[in-house]
Structures are given as C-alpha cells and as structure tokens.
Amino acid sequence: MTERPAPPDLPAGHEPPAAALFWSAAPVVFVLFWSGGYSFAKLGLAHAEPMTMLALRYGLAALALSPFLLRRGIRWPGSARHWGAVALTGFLIQVVYFGLAWLAMKRGMNAGTTAIIMALQPILVAVATARGRGGWLWAGLALGFLGVLVTVLSGSGLGPSPGLAVALALAALAGITLATLFEKAHGMRTDPAVGGVVQYLVGLAVLWPLAAATEDMRIDWHPEFVVAIAYLVIANSIVSIGLYIALLQRGDATRISALLYLVPPLAMLLAWAILGEAFTPGALAGLALAAAGVWIVNRPAARG
C-alpha cells in the first residue's frame, strides 16, 4: 500500500478560531517546556545516571500515551514504510539526540556548552533547505546564533569539554538535524499518540540494555527526582516532542528550527528561577538577540 501525505492544513485565517489559537500558542509552549528540561534534568541526574533516567523516562512516557491509542477514529500508519519512518525519527531524536547529548554531559561537558552546540541546528537545517531563501532569513539565523553565543559566554564558565564529549555532542546535533529534515522530507502525517508510543518504545529498547551494560541502574527516589521525571515525561517527552513533530509536519523546517535559538537563553533564565543559578545581564542581552533573530526568520520577507 502506498502511503499518501495528509492533505495540507487550512491556511492561516481560514482555520476555526480554537485551532488558530492553538497553533499560535504551540511554539511558545514548545520553547518554554523544552527549555525547562535542562533544569529538571539537572535535578534528576543528581539521583540517577543518564541512560537509566532516559530509559525510565521513555518507559513512563509510552505508558502515559498508551490509553490514547484506544480512542475512536485514530489513524494508524498504513504501510511498512510509514511505520519505519516513525521508528527512524524516534531513533534519531530519542536515542541519538537525547542519548548522546546526556552522555556528553556525563563525560564532562556542561549544559551551556551542550546548548550552544545544539544551537547550530537551525544553521544546518537552513543550509540544507536554502533554495529560494532571502537574505533576511540568513540575517535572522546569524542574529539568533549570536544571541546564543552571547548567552553562553556570559556565564561563569563553560566547564571542561573533553574530546569525546565534544564528539558525542556533535553526533547528537546530527541526530536532531537529520530527524528534522527527515520528518519534513517523507511528508507523512502520524497520529501524535501513535508516533509518541513508537518513538519511546524505540528509545526504551535501545537505552535500557545500554544502561544495564554501562550503569548500576540505581535510582534514589528523592522528591527532587520524582518532580524531575514527572516534568521530563509530561512536559518534555509528551507535550514538547509532540508539538515539535506537529509543527514540523505543518510548517517550514527552518523557521521552526529557529525557535531552538531561544532555548539556551530561556534555559538559563529558568535555571535561575528553579535552581537559583546566576542570570547575568549578558544572558539577558543574549535572550533579546535570540528573540530578535527568531522574529526576523518568521517574517514573511524572510521566507521568500
């Protein structure tokens, strides 16, 4: 059976008001929830090792989404190609991106260094999808990256970044970039619950044996860990990833990827609010630059 792409969404201005409001709020919710993952991951990693924590996160996320598979009218992938596409996206995001990024931090790279490497993703996506693009788009991408750079350099220090950790982080960057490009290229819509369950089962199947082989898999069920894993499962694994995939399937990959420029500065702001970490004037300036870059990339003039 040949899988047909889903029909395009109604253009802006022709959607029901509730749908228009949802899609207007979706990028904001995605950025806020994704940015908060840094602080809550830091809380949780004090009580469990990275692969163990990720495997637990994926198992709980799959369980949380499973009841939604029973609802009426659900659209299941209709071909082996579609099932394979969902699984491959899950592998690239949940195993390559999250797994290698967390492993890089375990090997000595701090969150700020990891964040700035991941902030290269919009540049890579723009280069890969640059046909017919105007100069405003490149100006916005450059300004956004400058904001990320200012934010990270304004911190108290980037910490140690051994060669292996850098290699792992670059491989993680390749994972999220390839997932973004692949999700746009195959053109098939996937029900969020189906896609989520498949992706998290793929992540669990790979990372659980890896954790068993390389970590002691002990968990300290401290209240901080419980709060952290709850946030990572609900806000990051279900809401943020679901919105990211939905936005990719709906819109331009470069503009959506540019939202990730806001993540490092907002992550620092949330770390200040949640963990009491320092938030410098330089970080505030970086947040303003990143926001300006995202606005420029999303201007109609930047799309042509």
N, C-alpha and C positions, 0 to 999 in steps of 0.2 A: 504494500500500500504506500502510495506517495503522500508524504506529509505536506499539506498546503499551509502557507503562512496565514495567520489570522488576519481578518480584514483590518484596515487601519482604523485608528481611533478617530472619533469625530474631531474636526478642527476646533481650535480654541474659539470660544464664542458660540459654538453650536452644541456644547455639552449641557446636560442638566446642571442646574446650579450646585447641587450637592457634589456631583462629580468634579466640576470645575474647582470647587473649594478644596476638595481632597487633593487634587493634583497640584494645586497651588501650594498647599501646606506640606506635601510629601517631601520635597527637597530639604525643607527646614528641619523636619522631624528626622530625616535620614542623617543629616550632618550632625545634629545635636546628639542623637543616640550613638552614632558611630564614634564621635569624639569622646564621649563618656567612657567608652570601652577601655581607654588607656588607664584611667584612674581605677576603675573597678578590676581590671586585670592585675594592676599593681597590688590592690588589696588582697586578691585571691592568691596570687603567686607567693605570698608570704606563708601560705598554709598548704600548698601542693605544688608539685613540679609541673612544668609546662605541658608536656604531652598527656599526662594524666588529667590535668584540668581541662584541656581541649577535648579529650575523649569523653569525659563526663559531660561536658557542655553539649557535645553533639548528640550523645545518647538521650539526654533530657530534652533537647530541642526536638528530636524526632518523635519522642513520646508526646510532647506537648502539641505537636502538629497533627498527630495521627487521627484524633477524633474528627478533624475537618475533612478527612478522606471519606467519611461516611455520609456527607451531605448530598442532597439530591442535585442532579444536574452538573456534577463535577466532570470536567473534561480531562480524560486520560490521554497520554501520548498514544498516537495511533500507529506507530511504526518503531522498528528496532532502531532506526536512525535517530528518531526523536528521543527515545529512552537513552541512547548513547550520548546524545548531546547534553541532556540534563546531568548525566553522571560525570561527563567530562568537565562541565562547568563546576560541578561540586568538587571534583578533584583539584582543579586549578585554584579555586577560592579557599576551600576548607583545609586542604592538605598542603598545597604548595604555598599559598599566600600566608594563611594563619600559622600553619605548622612551622614553616621556615622562618617567618618573622619572629615568632615566640622563641624558637630555638636560637636565633641570632642574639636575642636578648639574654638567653640563658648563657651564651658563650661570651658575654661581656658587653654587648652593645646596649646603650641605654635607650630609653624611649624617644628622646629627642633626635638622636642620630637615625634611628629606625624611621621616624616620622618624615624626616627630610628626604631620605632615600625613596620612601613610598610616594612622596610628593612629586617625584619625577614622572609618575604615571600619566598625568594629563599631557605632558610633553610628548611621550611616546605614542599615546593614542592620537594626538593631533598630527604627528608626523605620518602615522600610518593611514590617516583619513583626511589628508590635507588637500585633496583635489578640489579646486574651485574656491579655496578659502581666501578671505581677505586679510589685509594687514592688521585690522582691528583685532582679529582673533589671536594672532601671534603676539600683539601688544598686550592683550589681556592675560595670555598664558605667561608671558615674561614677568608682568607685574605681579601675578599671583605667586609665581615661584620666588620672586624677590621678597614677597611678604613672608613666605615660609622660611626663607633663609635668614631674614632679619629676626624672626621669632626665635628660631633655634639658637642663633648666635648670641642672642640677648640673654640666654640662660646662664646659669652658674658654671657650666662646662658640659662638654659633650660626652665625657667619660671615655673609657677605653673602648677601642673598636678593633679587635684583632682581625687579622686577615680572613680567618674562617668565618667570623661573624659577618664581615662585610660581604663575603661571597654568598652566605646564606640569605642575607637581606636583599641582595641583588636578584637572587633566584626567586625570592618571594615577590619582588617587584615584577619580574617577568610573569609570574603566575597571575597576578591580578590584572596585568595589562592584557595578557592573552585571553583571559576569561572575558574581559570587557569587549575585545574585538570579536571573539568567537560568538558571544551572545548576540551581538548585532549582526554578524555575518550569516548565521544559519536561518534567521528570520522566522523561527517557530515560537509560538506563544505556549507557555506552560502554566498550568494552574499553580498558584503560589504554594498551596499545601503539598501538592504532588512534588513539585520541584524541591521544596524545602526538605521533605522527608527523604527523598532520594539522595540529595546532597549530603545531608547529615549522616545518613547510613554509610555513604561512601567514606566520609571523614572518619566515622567511628571504626569502620572495617580496616582502615589503614593505620590510624593512630593508636588504637587500643593495643594491638600487638607490638607496635613500636614502643609504647610506654612500658609494656610488660618486659620488653627486652632491655630497655635502657634506664628505667627508673624504678624506684621501690614501690610506687603507686600508693604510698600512704597519704592520707588526707586528714588534716586537722580541721574538724568541723566547728571551727570558731565562728561566732556570729558574723564576723567580717567576711569569712569565706562564703557563708550562706547568702549574704546580701550580694556579694560579688557574682557568684554563679547564677543567682536569680536574674541579675541585671544582664549578664552576658548571654543567658539563654533567651530571655524575653526581648530585651531592647536591641541587642546586637544580632543574635542568631535568627530571630523570627522577624522582628519589625525592620531592622536596618537592612539586612540582606534581602528580605522580600521587597522592600521599597527600591533598593538599588537595582535588582533584576527587573522589576516592573518599569522603572524609569528608563533603563537601557532599552527594553523592548518597545517603549513608547516614543523615545526621543533620540536626539543626537548624542552620540557617544562622547564626543569631545566636550560639549557643554556640560554633560552630566559628570564626566571625569573631573572637570574644572572645580566642581564642588569640593573635591577632596583637598584642594588648596586650603580650605577653611578648617580642615581637621586638626593639623598641628597647633595653630594658634588657639583654637577653641579647646583642644585637649589640655593645653597649659592653663587656660582660664578655669576649666572645670577641676583640674588638679589643685589649683589654688583654693577653690571653693570647697572641694571634698576632702583634700588631703592636707591643706594648709601650705602647699608649696609656693615658693615665691613667684609672683607675676610682675615682671618688670615693665617700665614704660616702653622699652624696646619691643617687648612682646605685644603690647597694645598697638604700637605702630605697625608691627607685622600683621596683626589681625586686620587693621584698616586697609593695608595694602592688598592682602589676600582677598578681602571682601570686594575691593575695587576691581581686582582682576577678574573675579567671578562675574561681577556685573557687566564688565566690558565683553567677556566671552558670550554672555547671554543676550547682548544687544542684537537686534535684528541685523544691524550693519555688519556685525562680526560673522554672520552666518553665510554671507554671500561672497 
